[in-house]
Amino acid sequence: MEALKEFAASLKIEFGWHYLLDISWILTHLEAIEGKYIMDAGAGTGLMQWYLASKGGRVLSVDRLSRVNLHLRFRNRFNVEGMRHQDLNPPAQVFKSNRGTSTNSSLKEILRGGRALLDLIQYSANQFVSNPSVHMNKGTVIVYNQDLTNLSDIPDDSLDAVVSVSALEHNSPDDLVHVVHEIMRALKPGAPLIATLGASSGQDWRHEPSNGWCYSQESLENIFGFTGEVTTNFDQYNALMDQLKNCSELRENLAGFYYKSGNNGMPWGKWDPQYQPAGIYKVKADG
């Protein structure tokens, strides 16, 4: 966890209130990374994809929200490609989108424009340096701006693993069925889907501030197609919820963005967990 926190700080990425738990749990279940083709489903610009790339993974970063103007600070440090030409703009276009354009720009906008120019200069300089260590990390992140219900550009049986950090819950129950079907189609036989998403101790319900669903054990088993006996600790939901609420590590390190809005998982920065993450581990059957 300490290594993850240091890595996130170096990228200026803040954790969602339970993401440190989620990412740690996923990584304990993900075996080989180097040289593997791994999808980060609902990646946004989050930490998981960059961590996997830093360990030598070939990471397919999928999200319905466009990252076409992905910040150059990521592209200066990692090998980043677009899956299609429309998935990632050239650096010059990214620079234009990140700099202030008005002649009456505020100091904040001017500083932002200055930082964007420095990022562009660094990116350009990196392209003329033959030293392979210019990119600090040996993996690759492939940006694919696409809804998870339709992964039409990904062939069947092509992925070594799929991970997802608290993203799948932003699909309705009906859409999530299609998402899981697409993910399982794209996985190689014997490859795992390892995901976290919001969990409920009873009926499914929607957490309005974060626009995320909290799913019951029964719904998760049905949606993810579990059959037979399933290993689970849902019977400990209330005890685990108490531990989560009393976790000083999470409470005292709540990200700054929570205090700026009520539309998130911890509205206005008030520590009051209303749900907890569940971990899903499913392996695609052979044949």
Phi, psi and omega per residue, in radians:
M1 nan -0.678 3.120
E2 -1.103 -0.699 3.116
A3 -1.116 -0.701 3.112
L4 -1.121 -0.703 3.139
K5 -1.141 -0.719 3.115
E6 -1.144 -0.730 -3.142
F7 -1.109 -0.752 3.121
A8 -1.104 -0.739 3.140
A9 -1.090 -0.640 -3.137
S10 -1.166 -0.403 3.136
L11 -1.769 0.025 -3.105
K12 1.037 0.730 3.108
I13 -1.937 2.279 3.064
E14 -1.719 2.572 -3.132
F15 -1.444 2.482 2.814
G16 -1.063 2.801 -2.896
W17 -1.060 -0.475 3.103
H18 -2.055 0.170 -3.029
Y19 -1.155 -0.531 3.123
L20 -1.081 -0.698 3.054
L21 -1.144 -0.813 -3.074
D22 -1.051 -0.891 -3.075
I23 -1.126 -0.737 3.120
S24 -1.048 -0.769 -3.137
W25 -1.107 -0.781 -3.141
I26 -1.059 -0.771 -3.085
L27 -1.173 -0.513 3.106
T28 -1.219 -0.354 -3.129
H29 -1.783 -0.168 3.122
L30 -1.619 2.102 -3.054
E31 -1.429 -1.768 -3.097
A32 -1.278 2.494 3.084
I33 -2.093 -0.855 -3.052
E34 -1.024 2.229 3.095
G35 1.368 -0.020 -3.107
K36 -1.605 2.606 3.119
Y37 -1.685 1.860 -2.976
I38 -2.152 2.239 3.049
M39 -1.553 2.321 2.939
D40 -1.780 1.807 -3.031
A41 -1.489 2.097 -3.046
G42 1.315 0.725 -2.963
A43 -1.240 -0.586 -2.999
G44 0.956 -2.306 2.987
T45 -1.997 0.443 -3.027
G46 -1.216 3.014 -2.955
L47 -1.197 -0.631 -2.966
M48 -0.948 -0.842 -3.092
Q49 -1.038 -0.682 -3.107
W50 -1.280 -0.627 3.094
Y51 -1.132 -0.791 3.138
L52 -1.093 -0.691 3.100
A53 -1.134 -0.644 -3.137
S54 -1.146 -0.361 3.114
K55 -1.729 0.198 3.038
G56 1.620 0.205 3.122
G57 -1.370 2.673 2.971
R58 -1.737 1.800 -2.884
V59 -1.842 2.130 3.041
L60 -1.590 1.884 -3.046
S61 -1.642 1.846 -3.039
V62 -1.953 2.312 3.066
D63 -2.778 2.541 3.113
R64 -1.253 -0.422 3.089
L65 -1.442 2.356 -3.058
S66 -1.239 2.397 2.965
R67 -2.002 0.531 -3.057
V68 -1.031 -0.537 3.093
N69 -1.873 0.769 3.130
L70 -0.881 2.304 -3.048
H71 -1.002 2.431 -3.078
L72 -1.180 -0.296 3.114
R73 -1.120 -0.515 3.051
F74 -1.330 -0.686 -3.083
R75 -1.316 -0.341 3.032
N76 -1.313 -0.410 -3.037
R77 -1.849 -0.438 -3.077
F78 -2.197 2.687 2.954
N79 -1.305 2.008 -3.087
V80 -2.191 2.318 3.114
E81 -2.265 2.817 2.954
G82 -1.710 2.424 3.105
M83 -1.144 -0.682 3.040
R84 -2.150 2.853 -3.083
H85 -1.084 -0.494 -3.117
Q86 -1.450 -0.017 -3.085
D87 -1.512 -0.298 -3.070
L88 -2.642 2.121 3.129
N89 -1.335 2.684 3.020
P90 -1.064 2.707 -3.092
P91 -0.952 -0.650 -3.120
A92 -1.094 -0.669 3.103
Q93 -1.207 -0.629 3.088
V94 -1.106 -0.734 3.115
F95 -1.035 -0.791 -3.132
K96 -1.075 -0.639 -3.119
S97 -1.292 -0.372 -3.058
N98 -1.751 -0.131 -3.123
R99 -1.741 2.731 3.048
G100 -1.225 2.453 -3.069
T101 -1.959 -0.332 -3.075
S102 -1.414 2.500 3.078
T103 -1.205 -0.290 3.126
N104 -1.856 0.581 -3.098
S105 -1.074 2.543 3.061
S106 -1.279 2.907 3.103
L107 -1.008 -0.695 -3.140
K108 -1.062 -0.738 3.140
E109 -1.199 -0.650 3.125
I110 -1.128 -0.767 3.111
L111 -1.113 -0.672 3.103
R112 -1.108 -0.731 3.104
G113 -1.110 -0.669 3.100
G114 -1.117 -0.734 3.113
R115 -1.136 -0.685 3.126
A116 -1.099 -0.685 3.120
L117 -1.139 -0.733 3.107
L118 -1.095 -0.684 3.105
D119 -1.091 -0.734 -3.139
L120 -1.152 -0.720 3.122
I121 -1.093 -0.767 3.133
Q122 -1.110 -0.745 3.133
Y123 -1.068 -0.798 -3.124
S124 -1.105 -0.723 3.133
A125 -1.105 -0.675 -3.126
N126 -1.067 -0.539 -3.090
Q127 -1.244 -0.315 -3.117
F128 -1.782 0.070 3.131
V129 -1.772 2.196 -3.075
S130 -1.451 -0.205 -3.125
N131 -1.124 2.068 -3.091
P132 -1.159 -0.209 -3.138
S133 -1.477 0.054 3.085
V134 -0.950 -0.841 2.993
H135 -1.411 2.091 -3.024
M136 -1.150 -0.283 -3.044
N137 -2.181 2.529 -2.964
K138 -1.625 -0.149 3.121
G139 -1.493 -3.026 -3.128
T140 -2.362 2.472 3.019
V141 -1.952 2.180 -3.120
I142 -1.913 1.969 -3.074
V143 -1.428 2.238 3.137
Y144 -2.347 1.778 -3.114
N145 -1.470 1.679 -2.987
Q146 -2.734 2.543 3.048
D147 -1.249 2.439 -3.075
L148 -1.187 -0.249 3.103
T149 -1.337 -0.193 -3.086
N150 -2.515 1.492 -3.116
L151 -1.697 0.966 -2.952
S152 -1.129 -0.388 -3.117
D153 -1.542 -0.014 -3.122
I154 -1.823 2.076 -3.110
P155 -1.151 2.775 3.028
D156 -1.058 2.589 2.967
D157 0.931 0.775 -3.026
S158 -2.062 -0.246 -3.040
L159 -1.787 2.428 3.103
D160 -1.405 -0.376 3.098
A161 -2.967 2.740 2.979
V162 -2.241 2.264 3.040
V163 -2.097 2.704 3.116
S164 -2.698 2.204 -3.092
V165 -1.857 1.775 3.015
S166 0.843 0.798 -3.128
A167 -2.085 -0.633 -3.045
L168 -1.117 -0.432 -3.133
E169 -1.172 -0.216 3.122
H170 -1.496 0.215 2.997
N171 -1.872 2.502 3.052
S172 -1.131 2.823 3.128
P173 -0.934 -0.745 3.140
D174 -1.155 -0.753 3.137
D175 -1.164 -0.623 -3.112
L176 -1.097 -0.591 3.055
V177 -1.012 -0.782 3.127
H178 -1.177 -0.667 3.118
V179 -1.065 -0.840 -3.125
V180 -1.098 -0.689 3.111
H181 -1.062 -0.772 -3.133
E182 -1.153 -0.737 3.133
I183 -1.094 -0.811 -3.113
M184 -1.154 -0.586 3.068
R185 -1.071 -0.732 -3.046
A186 -1.379 -0.361 3.139
L187 -1.248 2.567 2.979
K188 -1.239 2.606 3.019
P189 -0.978 2.322 -3.112
G190 1.530 -0.061 -3.126
A191 -1.606 2.630 -3.045
P192 -1.729 2.607 2.832
L193 -1.795 2.154 -3.116
I194 -2.218 1.932 -2.995
A195 -2.447 2.708 2.955
T196 -2.089 2.545 3.060
L197 -2.784 2.888 -3.026
G198 -1.106 2.432 -3.096
A199 -2.115 2.598 3.097
S200 -2.123 2.567 3.107
S201 -1.403 -0.280 -3.119
G202 -2.295 -2.038 -3.131
Q203 -1.338 2.738 3.037
D204 -1.088 2.476 3.048
W205 -2.644 2.796 -3.058
R206 -1.887 2.161 3.081
H207 -1.450 1.773 -2.995
E208 -1.031 -0.794 -3.086
P209 -1.026 -0.596 -3.121
S210 -1.767 0.005 -3.133
N211 0.953 0.749 -3.098
G212 -2.271 2.528 3.110
W213 -1.523 2.544 3.011
C214 -1.987 2.071 -2.960
Y215 -1.817 2.504 3.076
S216 -1.345 2.887 3.091
Q217 -1.023 -0.767 -3.118
E218 -1.059 -0.773 -3.135
S219 -1.137 -0.740 3.136
L220 -1.100 -0.735 3.133
E221 -1.122 -0.674 3.128
N222 -1.240 -0.807 -3.081
I223 -1.136 -0.707 -3.102
F224 -1.553 0.032 3.019
G225 1.199 0.629 3.066
F226 -1.339 2.353 3.100
T227 -2.200 2.652 -3.139
G228 1.293 -2.782 -3.093
E229 -1.317 2.306 -3.112
V230 -2.052 2.321 3.068
T231 -1.352 2.135 -3.072
T232 -2.646 2.755 3.032
N233 -2.130 0.501 3.109
F234 -1.055 -0.430 3.116
D235 -1.189 -0.201 3.112
Q236 -1.812 0.266 -3.006
Y237 -0.901 -0.870 -3.056
N238 -1.142 -0.727 3.123
A239 -1.142 -0.713 3.119
L240 -1.167 -0.620 3.108
M241 -1.119 -0.699 3.099
D242 -1.094 -0.724 3.112
Q243 -1.101 -0.697 3.140
L244 -1.115 -0.796 -3.131
K245 -1.101 -0.531 -3.091
N246 -1.702 0.207 -3.103
C247 -1.414 1.823 -3.091
S248 -1.155 -0.563 3.134
E249 -1.002 -0.758 -3.130
L250 -1.382 -0.756 -3.079
R251 -1.101 -0.739 -3.036
E252 -1.477 -0.117 3.134
N253 -2.108 0.566 3.132
L254 -1.105 2.290 -3.065
A255 -1.069 2.591 -3.090
G256 -1.089 -0.514 -3.071
F257 -1.164 -0.370 3.132
Y258 -1.150 -0.519 -3.076
Y259 -1.368 -0.084 -3.041
K260 -1.782 -0.074 -3.026
S261 -2.735 2.736 3.026
G262 -1.762 -0.001 -3.107
N263 -1.757 1.198 -3.129
N264 -2.822 -3.065 -3.082
G265 -1.302 -0.233 3.132
M266 -2.463 1.285 -2.976
P267 -0.897 2.237 3.088
W268 1.007 0.411 3.033
G269 1.288 0.236 3.093
K270 -1.462 2.077 -3.094
W271 -1.239 1.801 -3.109
D272 -2.744 1.280 -3.113
P273 -0.997 2.229 3.140
Q274 -1.818 -0.179 -3.125
Y275 -2.704 3.006 3.068
Q276 -2.333 2.735 3.137
P277 -1.378 2.486 2.996
A278 -1.904 2.531 3.079
G279 -1.760 2.315 3.124
I280 -2.014 2.235 3.065
Y281 -2.240 1.991 -3.112
K282 -2.364 2.279 3.135
V283 -1.824 2.319 3.090
K284 -1.204 2.267 -3.102
A285 -1.206 2.610 3.008
D286 -1.284 2.425 3.054
G287 1.316 nan nan
